Amino acid sequence: MTTKLKTLLFCLYCNKETSHTIIYKGGYLEDIKCNICGNEIRINREKLLETYTADFVDRVLTKPHRLTEEIKRDLSQFLKSIPIRILTKPYRIAREIGDILHQEKDENCS
């Protein structure tokens, strides 16, 4: 079953919050597309699990420590930055995954 969802996300190419279409296939994220500039991130779940799992798990497990260190360094800057980080994090993760998958695809074609 495919589900399309329209939402507002921060687009790094448009450099502003824009309308995006998110496509879920079988309950899993498959595609995110900016409706303004057309930038699209496609997700291949199997490849994603292969390449991203170890690094992602490590980053998730170390996130509390990294946030604590950031708060200790500069609490006011942390408090200023957290709202936009919360809003843009899903897009940044999706973009990072897309970059990894494209890089691997290029390496396999060489």
Backbone as XML, in Angstrom:
<?xml version="1.0"?>
<chain id="A" units="angstrom">
  <residue number="1" name="MET">
    <atom name="N" x="0.839" y="-1.181" z="0.000"/>
    <atom name="CA" x="0.000" y="0.000" z="0.000"/>
    <atom name="C" x="0.888" y="1.251" z="0.000"/>
  </residue>
  <residue number="2" name="THR">
    <atom name="N" x="0.618" y="2.175" z="-0.894"/>
    <atom name="CA" x="1.375" y="3.419" z="-0.988"/>
    <atom name="C" x="0.560" y="4.561" z="-0.398"/>
  </residue>
  <residue number="3" name="THR">
    <atom name="N" x="1.225" y="5.360" z="0.440"/>
    <atom name="CA" x="0.581" y="6.509" z="1.067"/>
    <atom name="C" x="1.378" y="7.753" z="0.746"/>
  </residue>
  <residue number="4" name="LYS">
    <atom name="N" x="0.681" y="8.802" z="0.290"/>
    <atom name="CA" x="1.325" y="10.090" z="0.022"/>
    <atom name="C" x="0.897" y="11.070" z="1.097"/>
  </residue>
  <residue number="5" name="LEU">
    <atom name="N" x="1.870" y="11.820" z="1.594"/>
    <atom name="CA" x="1.625" y="12.792" z="2.642"/>
    <atom name="C" x="2.241" y="14.113" z="2.219"/>
  </residue>
  <residue number="6" name="LYS">
    <atom name="N" x="1.494" y="15.181" z="2.301"/>
    <atom name="CA" x="2.025" y="16.510" z="1.993"/>
    <atom name="C" x="2.295" y="17.206" z="3.320"/>
  </residue>
  <residue number="7" name="THR">
    <atom name="N" x="3.481" y="17.821" z="3.416"/>
    <atom name="CA" x="3.874" y="18.481" z="4.656"/>
    <atom name="C" x="4.862" y="19.600" z="4.359"/>
  </residue>
  <residue number="8" name="LEU">
    <atom name="N" x="5.105" y="20.432" z="5.351"/>
    <atom name="CA" x="6.105" y="21.482" z="5.229"/>
    <atom name="C" x="7.388" y="21.003" z="5.886"/>
  </residue>
  <residue number="9" name="LEU">
    <atom name="N" x="8.494" y="21.084" z="5.138"/>
    <atom name="CA" x="9.815" y="20.750" z="5.646"/>
    <atom name="C" x="10.786" y="21.830" z="5.192"/>
  </residue>
  <residue number="10" name="PHE">
    <atom name="N" x="11.909" y="21.936" z="5.861"/>
    <atom name="CA" x="12.937" y="22.880" z="5.444"/>
    <atom name="C" x="13.729" y="22.246" z="4.307"/>
  </residue>
  <residue number="11" name="CYS">
    <atom name="N" x="13.744" y="22.904" z="3.167"/>
    <atom name="CA" x="14.490" y="22.417" z="2.002"/>
    <atom name="C" x="15.853" y="23.105" z="1.975"/>
  </residue>
  <residue number="12" name="LEU">
    <atom name="N" x="16.903" y="22.295" z="1.965"/>
    <atom name="CA" x="18.250" y="22.849" z="1.949"/>
    <atom name="C" x="18.592" y="23.495" z="0.617"/>
  </residue>
  <residue number="13" name="TYR">
    <atom name="N" x="17.929" y="23.100" z="-0.466"/>
    <atom name="CA" x="18.184" y="23.700" z="-1.776"/>
    <atom name="C" x="17.454" y="25.036" z="-1.920"/>
  </residue>
  <residue number="14" name="CYS">
    <atom name="N" x="16.204" y="25.084" z="-1.471"/>
    <atom name="CA" x="15.441" y="26.338" z="-1.512"/>
    <atom name="C" x="15.849" y="27.272" z="-0.377"/>
  </residue>
  <residue number="15" name="ASN">
    <atom name="N" x="16.455" y="26.697" z="0.661"/>
    <atom name="CA" x="16.877" y="27.419" z="1.866"/>
    <atom name="C" x="15.704" y="28.064" z="2.603"/>
  </residue>
  <residue number="16" name="LYS">
    <atom name="N" x="14.581" y="27.353" z="2.594"/>
    <atom name="CA" x="13.407" y="27.823" z="3.334"/>
    <atom name="C" x="12.441" y="26.659" z="3.519"/>
  </residue>
  <residue number="17" name="GLU">
    <atom name="N" x="11.459" y="26.871" z="4.343"/>
    <atom name="CA" x="10.427" y="25.861" z="4.554"/>
    <atom name="C" x="9.510" y="25.830" z="3.341"/>
  </residue>
  <residue number="18" name="THR">
    <atom name="N" x="9.366" y="24.643" z="2.756"/>
    <atom name="CA" x="8.547" y="24.505" z="1.554"/>
    <atom name="C" x="7.652" y="23.275" z="1.665"/>
  </residue>
  <residue number="19" name="SER">
    <atom name="N" x="6.708" y="23.191" z="0.773"/>
    <atom name="CA" x="5.825" y="22.033" z="0.709"/>
    <atom name="C" x="6.594" y="20.835" z="0.144"/>
  </residue>
  <residue number="20" name="HIS">
    <atom name="N" x="6.457" y="19.690" z="0.788"/>
    <atom name="CA" x="7.101" y="18.452" z="0.350"/>
    <atom name="C" x="6.053" y="17.354" z="0.248"/>
  </residue>
  <residue number="21" name="THR">
    <atom name="N" x="6.302" y="16.390" z="-0.600"/>
    <atom name="CA" x="5.496" y="15.181" z="-0.678"/>
    <atom name="C" x="6.349" y="14.034" z="-0.169"/>
  </residue>
  <residue number="22" name="ILE">
    <atom name="N" x="5.820" y="13.321" z="0.814"/>
    <atom name="CA" x="6.499" y="12.160" z="1.381"/>
    <atom name="C" x="5.703" y="10.930" z="0.975"/>
  </residue>
  <residue number="23" name="ILE">
    <atom name="N" x="6.393" y="9.934" z="0.451"/>
    <atom name="CA" x="5.727" y="8.709" z="0.008"/>
    <atom name="C" x="6.185" y="7.545" z="0.883"/>
  </residue>
  <residue number="24" name="TYR">
    <atom name="N" x="5.198" y="6.862" z="1.446"/>
    <atom name="CA" x="5.452" y="5.641" z="2.209"/>
    <atom name="C" x="4.942" y="4.470" z="1.390"/>
  </residue>
  <residue number="25" name="LYS">
    <atom name="N" x="5.727" y="3.420" z="1.319"/>
    <atom name="CA" x="5.312" y="2.215" z="0.614"/>
    <atom name="C" x="5.379" y="1.060" z="1.599"/>
  </residue>
  <residue number="26" name="GLY">
    <atom name="N" x="4.241" y="0.437" z="1.832"/>
    <atom name="CA" x="4.195" y="-0.660" z="2.794"/>
    <atom name="C" x="4.564" y="-0.223" z="4.194"/>
  </residue>
  <residue number="27" name="GLY">
    <atom name="N" x="4.280" y="1.014" z="4.548"/>
    <atom name="CA" x="4.589" y="1.511" z="5.881"/>
    <atom name="C" x="5.998" y="2.039" z="6.050"/>
  </residue>
  <residue number="28" name="TYR">
    <atom name="N" x="6.826" y="1.969" z="4.994"/>
    <atom name="CA" x="8.202" y="2.439" z="5.073"/>
    <atom name="C" x="8.401" y="3.663" z="4.196"/>
  </residue>
  <residue number="29" name="LEU">
    <atom name="N" x="9.236" y="4.585" z="4.676"/>
    <atom name="CA" x="9.567" y="5.779" z="3.920"/>
    <atom name="C" x="10.274" y="5.377" z="2.627"/>
  </residue>
  <residue number="30" name="GLU">
    <atom name="N" x="9.767" y="5.884" z="1.489"/>
    <atom name="CA" x="10.371" y="5.562" z="0.200"/>
    <atom name="C" x="10.934" y="6.788" z="-0.506"/>
  </residue>
  <residue number="31" name="ASP">
    <atom name="N" x="10.288" y="7.955" z="-0.350"/>
    <atom name="CA" x="10.658" y="9.106" z="-1.162"/>
    <atom name="C" x="10.237" y="10.397" z="-0.468"/>
  </residue>
  <residue number="32" name="ILE">
    <atom name="N" x="11.088" y="11.425" z="-0.552"/>
    <atom name="CA" x="10.757" y="12.770" z="-0.085"/>
    <atom name="C" x="11.078" y="13.714" z="-1.226"/>
  </residue>
  <residue number="33" name="LYS">
    <atom name="N" x="10.122" y="14.536" z="-1.631"/>
    <atom name="CA" x="10.333" y="15.431" z="-2.769"/>
    <atom name="C" x="9.847" y="16.832" z="-2.433"/>
  </residue>
  <residue number="34" name="CYS">
    <atom name="N" x="10.713" y="17.819" z="-2.686"/>
    <atom name="CA" x="10.331" y="19.223" z="-2.526"/>
    <atom name="C" x="9.420" y="19.586" z="-3.689"/>
  </residue>
  <residue number="35" name="ASN">
    <atom name="N" x="8.258" y="20.124" z="-3.387"/>
    <atom name="CA" x="7.304" y="20.487" z="-4.429"/>
    <atom name="C" x="7.656" y="21.802" z="-5.125"/>
  </residue>
  <residue number="36" name="ILE">
    <atom name="N" x="8.654" y="22.521" z="-4.606"/>
    <atom name="CA" x="9.074" y="23.793" z="-5.216"/>
    <atom name="C" x="10.241" y="23.566" z="-6.185"/>
  </residue>
  <residue number="37" name="CYS">
    <atom name="N" x="11.368" y="23.040" z="-5.680"/>
    <atom name="CA" x="12.561" y="22.886" z="-6.533"/>
    <atom name="C" x="12.660" y="21.499" z="-7.173"/>
  </residue>
  <residue number="38" name="GLY">
    <atom name="N" x="11.890" y="20.539" z="-6.671"/>
    <atom name="CA" x="11.907" y="19.196" z="-7.243"/>
    <atom name="C" x="13.000" y="18.295" z="-6.701"/>
  </residue>
  <residue number="39" name="ASN">
    <atom name="N" x="13.811" y="18.800" z="-5.748"/>
    <atom name="CA" x="14.839" y="17.945" z="-5.159"/>
    <atom name="C" x="14.171" y="16.726" z="-4.527"/>
  </residue>
  <residue number="40" name="GLU">
    <atom name="N" x="14.713" y="15.558" z="-4.839"/>
    <atom name="CA" x="14.067" y="14.315" z="-4.424"/>
    <atom name="C" x="15.082" y="13.392" z="-3.772"/>
  </residue>
  <residue number="41" name="ILE">
    <atom name="N" x="14.666" y="12.763" z="-2.702"/>
    <atom name="CA" x="15.484" y="11.771" z="-2.023"/>
    <atom name="C" x="14.709" y="10.465" z="-2.029"/>
  </residue>
  <residue number="42" name="ARG">
    <atom name="N" x="15.275" y="9.456" z="-2.694"/>
    <atom name="CA" x="14.637" y="8.139" z="-2.754"/>
    <atom name="C" x="15.346" y="7.218" z="-1.774"/>
  </residue>
  <residue number="43" name="ILE">
    <atom name="N" x="14.574" y="6.400" z="-1.091"/>
    <atom name="CA" x="15.106" y="5.516" z="-0.065"/>
    <atom name="C" x="14.925" y="4.059" z="-0.497"/>
  </residue>
  <residue number="44" name="ASN">
    <atom name="N" x="16.041" y="3.321" z="-0.578"/>
    <atom name="CA" x="15.999" y="1.888" z="-0.819"/>
    <atom name="C" x="16.236" y="1.235" z="0.541"/>
  </residue>
  <residue number="45" name="ARG">
    <atom name="N" x="15.208" y="0.679" z="1.122"/>
    <atom name="CA" x="15.257" y="0.197" z="2.497"/>
    <atom name="C" x="16.329" y="-0.861" z="2.712"/>
  </residue>
  <residue number="46" name="GLU">
    <atom name="N" x="16.449" y="-1.810" z="1.817"/>
    <atom name="CA" x="17.429" y="-2.877" z="1.989"/>
    <atom name="C" x="18.852" y="-2.327" z="1.975"/>
  </residue>
  <residue number="47" name="LYS">
    <atom name="N" x="19.140" y="-1.464" z="1.009"/>
    <atom name="CA" x="20.467" y="-0.870" z="0.902"/>
    <atom name="C" x="20.746" y="0.019" z="2.114"/>
  </residue>
  <residue number="48" name="LEU">
    <atom name="N" x="19.735" y="0.725" z="2.547"/>
    <atom name="CA" x="19.856" y="1.588" z="3.709"/>
    <atom name="C" x="20.255" y="0.779" z="4.941"/>
  </residue>
  <residue number="49" name="LEU">
    <atom name="N" x="19.587" y="-0.325" z="5.161"/>
    <atom name="CA" x="19.896" y="-1.160" z="6.317"/>
    <atom name="C" x="21.323" y="-1.697" z="6.246"/>
  </residue>
  <residue number="50" name="GLU">
    <atom name="N" x="21.750" y="-2.078" z="5.049"/>
    <atom name="CA" x="23.109" y="-2.591" z="4.864"/>
    <atom name="C" x="24.171" y="-1.559" z="5.215"/>
  </residue>
  <residue number="51" name="THR">
    <atom name="N" x="24.021" y="-0.371" z="4.661"/>
    <atom name="CA" x="25.099" y="0.615" z="4.730"/>
    <atom name="C" x="25.041" y="1.535" z="5.935"/>
  </residue>
  <residue number="52" name="TYR">
    <atom name="N" x="23.871" y="1.741" z="6.482"/>
    <atom name="CA" x="23.701" y="2.815" z="7.449"/>
    <atom name="C" x="23.531" y="2.340" z="8.877"/>
  </residue>
  <residue number="53" name="THR">
    <atom name="N" x="23.177" y="1.098" z="9.079"/>
    <atom name="CA" x="22.790" y="0.619" z="10.397"/>
    <atom name="C" x="23.869" y="0.821" z="11.454"/>
  </residue>
  <residue number="54" name="ALA">
    <atom name="N" x="25.071" y="0.356" z="11.188"/>
    <atom name="CA" x="26.120" y="0.414" z="12.207"/>
    <atom name="C" x="26.425" y="1.853" z="12.613"/>
  </residue>
  <residue number="55" name="ASP">
    <atom name="N" x="26.632" y="2.720" z="11.633"/>
    <atom name="CA" x="26.946" y="4.113" z="11.932"/>
    <atom name="C" x="25.786" y="4.797" z="12.637"/>
  </residue>
  <residue number="56" name="PHE">
    <atom name="N" x="24.592" y="4.548" z="12.173"/>
    <atom name="CA" x="23.411" y="5.192" z="12.745"/>
    <atom name="C" x="23.212" y="4.770" z="14.201"/>
  </residue>
  <residue number="57" name="VAL">
    <atom name="N" x="23.336" y="3.490" z="14.467"/>
    <atom name="CA" x="23.177" y="2.997" z="15.835"/>
    <atom name="C" x="24.219" y="3.634" z="16.746"/>
  </residue>
  <residue number="58" name="ASP">
    <atom name="N" x="25.451" y="3.726" z="16.268"/>
    <atom name="CA" x="26.504" y="4.359" z="17.056"/>
    <atom name="C" x="26.160" y="5.815" z="17.347"/>
  </residue>
  <residue number="59" name="ARG">
    <atom name="N" x="25.686" y="6.532" z="16.358"/>
    <atom name="CA" x="25.339" y="7.943" z="16.550"/>
    <atom name="C" x="24.152" y="8.110" z="17.490"/>
  </residue>
  <residue number="60" name="VAL">
    <atom name="N" x="23.171" y="7.220" z="17.392"/>
    <atom name="CA" x="22.027" y="7.284" z="18.304"/>
    <atom name="C" x="22.482" y="7.043" z="19.742"/>
  </residue>
  <residue number="61" name="LEU">
    <atom name="N" x="23.352" y="6.063" z="19.908"/>
    <atom name="CA" x="23.811" y="5.728" z="21.256"/>
    <atom name="C" x="24.701" y="6.808" z="21.869"/>
  </residue>
  <residue number="62" name="THR">
    <atom name="N" x="25.410" y="7.559" z="21.045"/>
    <atom name="CA" x="26.282" y="8.616" z="21.571"/>
    <atom name="C" x="25.617" y="9.992" z="21.607"/>
  </residue>
  <residue number="63" name="LYS">
    <atom name="N" x="24.408" y="10.114" z="21.075"/>
    <atom name="CA" x="23.739" y="11.414" z="21.014"/>
    <atom name="C" x="23.543" y="12.061" z="22.388"/>
  </residue>
  <residue number="64" name="PRO">
    <atom name="N" x="23.084" y="11.337" z="23.411"/>
    <atom name="CA" x="22.924" y="11.992" z="24.718"/>
    <atom name="C" x="24.232" y="12.617" z="25.233"/>
  </residue>
  <residue number="65" name="HIS">
    <atom name="N" x="25.328" y="11.914" z="25.062"/>
    <atom name="CA" x="26.616" y="12.451" z="25.503"/>
    <atom name="C" x="26.997" y="13.702" z="24.700"/>
  </residue>
  <residue number="66" name="ARG">
    <atom name="N" x="26.804" y="13.634" z="23.388"/>
    <atom name="CA" x="27.156" y="14.778" z="22.538"/>
    <atom name="C" x="26.297" y="15.996" z="22.860"/>
  </residue>
  <residue number="67" name="LEU">
    <atom name="N" x="25.008" y="15.777" z="23.138"/>
    <atom name="CA" x="24.140" y="16.893" z="23.519"/>
    <atom name="C" x="24.556" y="17.481" z="24.865"/>
  </residue>
  <residue number="68" name="THR">
    <atom name="N" x="24.909" y="16.625" z="25.803"/>
    <atom name="CA" x="25.352" y="17.099" z="27.115"/>
    <atom name="C" x="26.601" y="17.963" z="26.978"/>
  </residue>
  <residue number="69" name="GLU">
    <atom name="N" x="27.544" y="17.522" z="26.167"/>
    <atom name="CA" x="28.761" y="18.306" z="25.942"/>
    <atom name="C" x="28.440" y="19.653" z="25.297"/>
  </residue>
  <residue number="70" name="GLU">
    <atom name="N" x="27.523" y="19.644" z="24.358"/>
    <atom name="CA" x="27.120" y="20.887" z="23.685"/>
    <atom name="C" x="26.479" y="21.849" z="24.678"/>
  </residue>
  <residue number="71" name="ILE">
    <atom name="N" x="25.636" y="21.338" z="25.550"/>
    <atom name="CA" x="24.983" y="22.168" z="26.566"/>
    <atom name="C" x="26.025" y="22.758" z="27.515"/>
  </residue>
  <residue number="72" name="LYS">
    <atom name="N" x="27.005" y="21.957" z="27.919"/>
    <atom name="CA" x="28.059" y="22.442" z="28.816"/>
    <atom name="C" x="28.880" y="23.549" z="28.163"/>
  </residue>
  <residue number="73" name="ARG">
    <atom name="N" x="29.152" y="23.405" z="26.871"/>
    <atom name="CA" x="29.956" y="24.403" z="26.163"/>
    <atom name="C" x="29.254" y="25.743" z="26.064"/>
  </residue>
  <residue number="74" name="ASP">
    <atom name="N" x="27.963" y="25.722" z="25.673"/>
    <atom name="CA" x="27.263" y="26.995" z="25.448"/>
    <atom name="C" x="25.758" y="26.767" z="25.492"/>
  </residue>
  <residue number="75" name="LEU">
    <atom name="N" x="25.178" y="26.898" z="26.675"/>
    <atom name="CA" x="23.753" y="26.641" z="26.863"/>
    <atom name="C" x="22.887" y="27.583" z="26.034"/>
  </residue>
  <residue number="76" name="SER">
    <atom name="N" x="23.216" y="28.863" z="25.993"/>
    <atom name="CA" x="22.369" y="29.815" z="25.259"/>
    <atom name="C" x="22.353" y="29.506" z="23.760"/>
  </residue>
  <residue number="77" name="GLN">
    <atom name="N" x="23.500" y="29.143" z="23.198"/>
    <atom name="CA" x="23.536" y="28.785" z="21.776"/>
    <atom name="C" x="22.743" y="27.509" z="21.520"/>
  </residue>
  <residue number="78" name="PHE">
    <atom name="N" x="22.859" y="26.544" z="22.424"/>
    <atom name="CA" x="22.097" y="25.306" z="22.300"/>
    <atom name="C" x="20.599" y="25.605" z="22.295"/>
  </residue>
  <residue number="79" name="LEU">
    <atom name="N" x="20.138" y="26.432" z="23.232"/>
    <atom name="CA" x="18.710" y="26.756" z="23.319"/>
    <atom name="C" x="18.222" y="27.520" z="22.091"/>
  </residue>
  <residue number="80" name="LYS">
    <atom name="N" x="19.079" y="28.358" z="21.528"/>
    <atom name="CA" x="18.706" y="29.087" z="20.313"/>
    <atom name="C" x="18.597" y="28.151" z="19.106"/>
  </residue>
  <residue number="81" name="SER">
    <atom name="N" x="19.465" y="27.165" z="19.043"/>
    <atom name="CA" x="19.524" y="26.322" z="17.851"/>
    <atom name="C" x="18.547" y="25.144" z="17.876"/>
  </residue>
  <residue number="82" name="ILE">
    <atom name="N" x="18.091" y="24.741" z="19.036"/>
    <atom name="CA" x="17.305" y="23.506" z="19.133"/>
    <atom name="C" x="15.980" y="23.544" z="18.357"/>
  </residue>
  <residue number="83" name="PRO">
    <atom name="N" x="15.221" y="24.638" z="18.320"/>
    <atom name="CA" x="13.951" y="24.589" z="17.566"/>
    <atom name="C" x="14.142" y="24.281" z="16.076"/>
  </residue>
  <residue number="84" name="ILE">
    <atom name="N" x="15.092" y="24.939" z="15.425"/>
    <atom name="CA" x="15.290" y="24.693" z="13.992"/>
    <atom name="C" x="15.897" y="23.310" z="13.763"/>
  </residue>
  <residue number="85" name="ARG">
    <atom name="N" x="16.729" y="22.856" z="14.677"/>
    <atom name="CA" x="17.309" y="21.520" z="14.549"/>
    <atom name="C" x="16.238" y="20.442" z="14.622"/>
  </residue>
  <residue number="86" name="ILE">
    <atom name="N" x="15.281" y="20.635" z="15.508"/>
    <atom name="CA" x="14.186" y="19.670" z="15.627"/>
    <atom name="C" x="13.371" y="19.632" z="14.333"/>
  </residue>
  <residue number="87" name="LEU">
    <atom name="N" x="13.138" y="20.794" z="13.753"/>
    <atom name="CA" x="12.348" y="20.856" z="12.521"/>
    <atom name="C" x="13.085" y="20.275" z="11.311"/>
  </residue>
  <residue number="88" name="THR">
    <atom name="N" x="14.382" y="20.493" z="11.239"/>
    <atom name="CA" x="15.126" y="20.084" z="10.043"/>
    <atom name="C" x="15.766" y="18.703" z="10.149"/>
  </residue>
  <residue number="89" name="LYS">
    <atom name="N" x="15.817" y="18.113" z="11.325"/>
    <atom name="CA" x="16.518" y="16.840" z="11.500"/>
    <atom name="C" x="16.003" y="15.729" z="10.582"/>
  </residue>
  <residue number="90" name="PRO">
    <atom name="N" x="14.688" y="15.523" z="10.452"/>
    <atom name="CA" x="14.240" y="14.451" z="9.546"/>
    <atom name="C" x="14.741" y="14.636" z="8.108"/>
  </residue>
  <residue number="91" name="TYR">
    <atom name="N" x="14.713" y="15.858" z="7.620"/>
    <atom name="CA" x="15.187" y="16.122" z="6.265"/>
    <atom name="C" x="16.694" y="15.902" z="6.163"/>
  </residue>
  <residue number="92" name="ARG">
    <atom name="N" x="17.440" y="16.350" z="7.185"/>
    <atom name="CA" x="18.894" y="16.182" z="7.151"/>
    <atom name="C" x="19.282" y="14.709" z="7.168"/>
  </residue>
  <residue number="93" name="ILE">
    <atom name="N" x="18.581" y="13.912" z="7.951"/>
    <atom name="CA" x="18.860" y="12.475" z="7.982"/>
    <atom name="C" x="18.536" y="11.853" z="6.625"/>
  </residue>
  <residue number="94" name="ALA">
    <atom name="N" x="17.393" y="12.210" z="6.064"/>
    <atom name="CA" x="17.009" y="11.667" z="4.758"/>
    <atom name="C" x="18.015" y="12.066" z="3.686"/>
  </residue>
  <residue number="95" name="ARG">
    <atom name="N" x="18.482" y="13.296" z="3.732"/>
    <atom name="CA" x="19.467" y="13.755" z="2.744"/>
    <atom name="C" x="20.783" y="13.006" z="2.909"/>
  </residue>
  <residue number="96" name="GLU">
    <atom name="N" x="21.203" y="12.816" z="4.154"/>
    <atom name="CA" x="22.437" y="12.086" z="4.412"/>
    <atom name="C" x="22.342" y="10.654" z="3.888"/>
  </residue>
  <residue number="97" name="ILE">
    <atom name="N" x="21.220" y="10.026" z="4.119"/>
    <atom name="CA" x="21.008" y="8.664" z="3.624"/>
    <atom name="C" x="21.053" y="8.648" z="2.100"/>
  </residue>
  <residue number="98" name="GLY">
    <atom name="N" x="20.386" y="9.619" z="1.489"/>
    <atom name="CA" x="20.402" y="9.725" z="0.025"/>
    <atom name="C" x="21.811" y="9.914" z="-0.512"/>
  </residue>
  <residue number="99" name="ASP">
    <atom name="N" x="22.600" y="10.751" z="0.139"/>
    <atom name="CA" x="23.982" y="10.972" z="-0.283"/>
    <atom name="C" x="24.800" y="9.681" z="-0.185"/>
  </residue>
  <residue number="100" name="ILE">
    <atom name="N" x="24.607" y="8.945" z="0.906"/>
    <atom name="CA" x="25.338" y="7.686" z="1.088"/>
    <atom name="C" x="24.966" y="6.696" z="-0.005"/>
  </residue>
  <residue number="101" name="LEU">
    <atom name="N" x="23.675" y="6.589" z="-0.286"/>
    <atom name="CA" x="23.225" y="5.646" z="-1.311"/>
    <atom name="C" x="23.717" y="6.036" z="-2.693"/>
  </residue>
  <residue number="102" name="HIS">
    <atom name="N" x="23.715" y="7.343" z="-3.009"/>
    <atom name="CA" x="24.225" y="7.790" z="-4.302"/>
    <atom name="C" x="25.730" y="7.541" z="-4.412"/>
  </residue>
  <residue number="103" name="GLN">
    <atom name="N" x="26.461" y="7.768" z="-3.335"/>
    <atom name="CA" x="27.906" y="7.554" z="-3.330"/>
    <atom name="C" x="28.202" y="6.066" z="-3.572"/>
  </residue>
  <residue number="104" name="GLU">
    <atom name="N" x="27.470" y="5.208" z="-2.897"/>
    <atom name="CA" x="27.677" y="3.771" z="-3.071"/>
    <atom name="C" x="27.320" y="3.334" z="-4.485"/>
  </residue>
  <residue number="105" name="LYS">
    <atom name="N" x="26.262" y="3.905" z="-5.032"/>
    <atom name="CA" x="25.844" y="3.556" z="-6.399"/>
    <atom name="C" x="26.946" y="3.947" z="-7.387"/>
  </residue>
  <residue number="106" name="ASP">
    <atom name="N" x="27.520" y="5.143" z="-7.199"/>
    <atom name="CA" x="28.600" y="5.594" z="-8.064"/>
    <atom name="C" x="29.818" y="4.692" z="-7.951"/>
  </residue>
  <residue number="107" name="GLU">
    <atom name="N" x="30.145" y="4.244" z="-6.720"/>
    <atom name="CA" x="31.285" y="3.361" z="-6.518"/>
    <atom name="C" x="31.060" y="1.997" z="-7.178"/>
  </residue>
  <residue number="108" name="ASN">
    <atom name="N" x="29.812" y="1.501" z="-7.142"/>
    <atom name="CA" x="29.508" y="0.211" z="-7.748"/>
    <atom name="C" x="29.517" y="0.274" z="-9.273"/>
  </residue>
  <residue number="109" name="CYS">
    <atom name="N" x="29.238" y="1.445" z="-9.837"/>
    <atom name="CA" x="29.214" y="1.590" z="-11.294"/>
    <atom name="C" x="30.614" y="1.768" z="-11.862"/>
  </residue>
  <residue number="110" name="SER">
    <atom name="N" x="31.593" y="2.110" z="-11.009"/>
    <atom name="CA" x="32.972" y="2.348" z="-11.485"/>
    <atom name="C" x="33.704" y="1.076" z="-11.734"/>
  </residue>
</chain>
